[in-house]
Amino acid sequence: MASGSSDPRRRTLTATAVKIIIAGGFGVGKTTMVGSVSEVAPLRTEEVITEASAGIDDLSGVKHKTTTTVALDFGRITINPELILYLFGTPGQDRFWFMWDELSRGALGAVVLADTRRLDSCFAAVDFFESRNLPFVVGVNCFDDGYRYTTEEVSEALDLDPSVPMLLCDARDRESTKQVLVTLMEHLMAGSEDLAASIPFAR
């Protein structure tokens, strides 16, 4: 007979749960990133963009986009049997930023997703996490029609502290998204010995 510890439901109940925020501007790929890596069907709160948003939402650079997140995206990924990451994607449009405080409550860290075609769209997310001393990494989502800047160039453009990790990624690709999350976890543990001791993380 299998021991009780082999029951995946039991492992889930005893696993350490970590809340992570995925933030960035409108259309940078937050919903795609959460969906690419989630092991459960992601919760999405997307609505069709209508003419009513004309003059309110900036669609420059993302004219092909037909939907927008109005509340949050949610997904989950098990790093190992003892560690589960719960991913909360924020809405990107200015008029929904009031929700960021609530979504960020209890989070240990964040991913700021950047689009080099509209780099200014991630300034608000960087400022938000810096002002709250919430550790974050920056993932530069490499769109097919975007110019490929180096991480050093993007970091300088964003005026980031050198300690903030940055890496190129493809939000559509599961392995690429996982690497962003692994980098964030390593960054969190490097900044806190207590956190490193409490999180059962291994590459």
C-alpha positions as CSV (number, residue, x, y, z in Angstrom):
1,M,0.0,0.0,0.0
2,A,1.3,3.4,-0.9
3,S,2.2,5.7,2.0
4,G,0.1,8.8,2.7
5,S,3.0,11.0,1.6
6,S,2.6,9.8,-1.9
7,D,-0.8,11.3,-2.3
8,P,-0.5,14.4,-4.5
9,R,-3.4,16.0,-2.7
10,R,-1.5,15.7,0.6
11,R,1.6,17.2,-1.0
12,T,-0.4,20.1,-2.3
13,L,-1.8,20.7,1.2
14,T,1.6,20.8,2.8
15,A,3.4,22.7,0.0
16,T,4.6,26.3,0.4
17,A,2.5,28.6,-1.7
18,V,4.0,31.8,-3.1
19,K,2.1,34.6,-4.7
20,I,3.7,36.2,-7.7
21,I,2.4,39.3,-9.7
22,I,2.8,39.5,-13.5
23,A,2.5,43.2,-14.4
24,G,3.2,45.6,-17.3
25,G,1.4,47.8,-19.8
26,F,-1.5,47.1,-22.0
27,G,-0.9,44.4,-24.5
28,V,2.6,43.4,-23.4
29,G,1.7,39.7,-23.0
30,K,0.7,39.2,-19.4
31,T,-2.3,37.0,-20.1
32,T,-0.2,35.0,-22.6
33,M,2.6,34.5,-20.1
34,V,0.2,33.3,-17.4
35,G,-1.5,30.9,-19.8
36,S,1.7,29.6,-21.3
37,V,2.9,28.1,-18.0
38,S,-0.2,27.4,-15.9
39,E,-0.8,23.8,-15.1
40,V,-4.4,24.5,-14.6
41,A,-6.9,26.2,-17.0
42,P,-6.0,29.8,-16.4
43,L,-8.7,32.2,-15.0
44,R,-9.1,35.1,-17.4
45,T,-11.2,38.2,-17.2
46,E,-10.9,39.4,-20.8
47,E,-13.5,41.5,-22.5
48,V,-13.8,42.6,-26.1
49,I,-12.5,46.1,-26.8
50,T,-15.3,48.2,-28.1
51,E,-15.7,51.7,-29.7
52,A,-16.6,52.9,-26.2
53,S,-12.9,52.7,-25.3
54,A,-11.8,55.0,-28.1
55,G,-9.9,58.0,-26.7
56,I,-9.5,56.2,-23.3
57,D,-7.3,53.2,-24.1
58,D,-4.1,53.8,-26.0
59,L,-4.0,51.1,-28.8
60,S,-0.8,52.5,-30.4
61,G,1.5,49.6,-31.2
62,V,-1.2,47.0,-30.5
63,K,-3.9,47.8,-33.0
64,H,-4.4,44.1,-33.6
65,K,-5.5,43.5,-30.0
66,T,-9.2,42.8,-29.7
67,T,-9.6,41.9,-26.0
68,T,-8.4,43.4,-22.7
69,T,-8.0,42.1,-19.1
70,V,-10.5,44.0,-16.9
71,A,-9.7,42.4,-13.5
72,L,-6.9,39.7,-13.4
73,D,-5.4,36.6,-14.8
74,F,-4.7,33.7,-12.6
75,G,-2.6,30.6,-13.0
76,R,-0.6,28.1,-11.0
77,I,2.6,26.2,-11.5
78,T,4.2,23.6,-9.3
79,I,8.0,24.2,-9.1
80,N,8.5,21.0,-7.1
81,P,6.3,18.9,-4.8
82,E,7.0,21.4,-2.0
83,L,6.6,24.7,-3.8
84,I,3.7,26.1,-5.8
85,L,3.6,29.5,-7.4
86,Y,0.3,31.3,-7.8
87,L,0.4,33.8,-10.6
88,F,-1.7,36.9,-10.7
89,G,-1.7,39.0,-13.9
90,T,-2.7,42.6,-13.5
91,P,-4.8,44.6,-15.9
92,G,-2.6,46.9,-18.0
93,Q,-4.9,49.8,-18.9
94,D,-4.5,53.0,-16.8
95,R,-8.2,53.0,-15.8
96,F,-7.7,49.6,-14.0
97,W,-4.5,50.5,-12.1
98,F,-6.5,51.0,-8.9
99,M,-6.7,47.2,-8.6
100,W,-2.9,46.8,-8.4
101,D,-2.7,47.4,-4.7
102,E,-5.3,44.7,-3.9
103,L,-3.7,42.2,-6.3
104,S,-0.2,42.8,-4.9
105,R,-1.3,42.3,-1.3
106,G,0.6,39.2,0.1
107,A,2.9,38.9,-3.0
108,L,6.5,38.0,-2.5
109,G,7.7,39.3,-5.8
110,A,6.8,40.3,-9.3
111,V,7.6,40.1,-13.0
112,V,7.4,43.3,-15.0
113,L,6.8,42.4,-18.6
114,A,8.3,44.9,-21.1
115,D,7.6,45.5,-24.8
116,T,10.5,47.3,-26.6
117,R,8.0,48.7,-29.2
118,R,6.3,50.6,-26.3
119,L,8.9,50.6,-23.5
120,D,7.2,53.5,-21.7
121,S,4.2,51.2,-21.0
122,C,6.1,49.4,-18.3
123,F,7.3,52.5,-16.4
124,A,4.2,52.5,-14.2
125,A,4.8,48.9,-13.1
126,V,8.5,49.6,-12.3
127,D,7.6,52.7,-10.3
128,F,4.8,50.8,-8.5
129,F,7.1,47.9,-7.2
130,E,10.0,50.2,-6.5
131,S,7.9,52.4,-4.3
132,R,6.6,49.4,-2.4
133,N,10.0,47.7,-2.1
134,L,8.6,44.6,-3.7
135,P,11.4,42.7,-5.4
136,F,10.9,42.2,-9.2
137,V,12.6,41.1,-12.4
138,V,12.0,42.4,-15.9
139,G,11.2,40.1,-18.7
140,V,11.6,41.7,-22.1
141,N,8.9,40.0,-24.3
142,C,10.5,39.6,-27.7
143,F,7.7,40.3,-30.2
144,D,8.3,39.1,-33.8
145,D,8.0,42.6,-35.2
146,G,10.0,44.3,-32.5
147,Y,13.6,45.4,-32.6
148,R,15.9,43.2,-30.5
149,Y,17.6,45.4,-27.9
150,T,20.1,44.0,-25.5
151,T,19.2,43.7,-21.8
152,E,21.8,46.3,-21.0
153,E,20.1,48.8,-23.4
154,V,16.7,48.2,-21.9
155,S,17.9,48.4,-18.3
156,E,19.5,51.8,-19.1
157,A,16.4,53.0,-20.8
158,L,14.3,52.1,-17.8
159,D,16.9,53.5,-15.4
160,L,16.9,50.3,-13.4
161,D,19.0,49.6,-10.4
162,P,21.8,47.2,-11.5
163,S,20.6,44.6,-9.0
164,V,17.3,44.1,-10.8
165,P,17.6,41.0,-13.0
166,M,16.5,41.3,-16.6
167,L,16.2,38.7,-19.3
168,L,14.8,38.3,-22.8
169,C,11.8,36.0,-23.1
170,D,8.9,34.8,-25.2
171,A,5.7,34.9,-23.2
172,R,4.2,32.3,-25.6
173,D,6.8,29.7,-24.7
174,R,6.4,27.7,-21.5
175,E,10.1,27.1,-21.0
176,S,10.9,30.8,-21.5
177,T,8.3,31.8,-19.0
178,K,9.5,29.2,-16.5
179,Q,13.0,30.7,-16.8
180,V,11.7,34.1,-15.9
181,L,10.0,32.7,-12.9
182,V,13.1,30.8,-11.8
183,T,15.1,34.0,-12.1
184,L,12.6,35.8,-9.9
185,M,12.8,33.0,-7.3
186,E,16.6,33.1,-7.3
187,H,16.4,36.9,-7.0
188,L,14.0,36.7,-4.0
189,M,16.2,34.2,-2.1
190,A,19.4,36.1,-2.8
191,G,17.9,39.1,-1.2
192,S,16.7,37.4,2.0
193,E,18.4,34.6,3.9
194,D,15.2,34.1,5.9
195,L,13.2,33.7,2.7
196,A,15.8,31.4,1.2
197,A,15.5,29.2,4.3
198,S,11.7,29.1,4.2
199,I,11.2,28.4,0.5
200,P,11.9,24.8,-0.7
201,F,13.3,25.9,-4.0
202,A,15.7,24.0,-6.3
203,R,16.5,24.6,-9.9
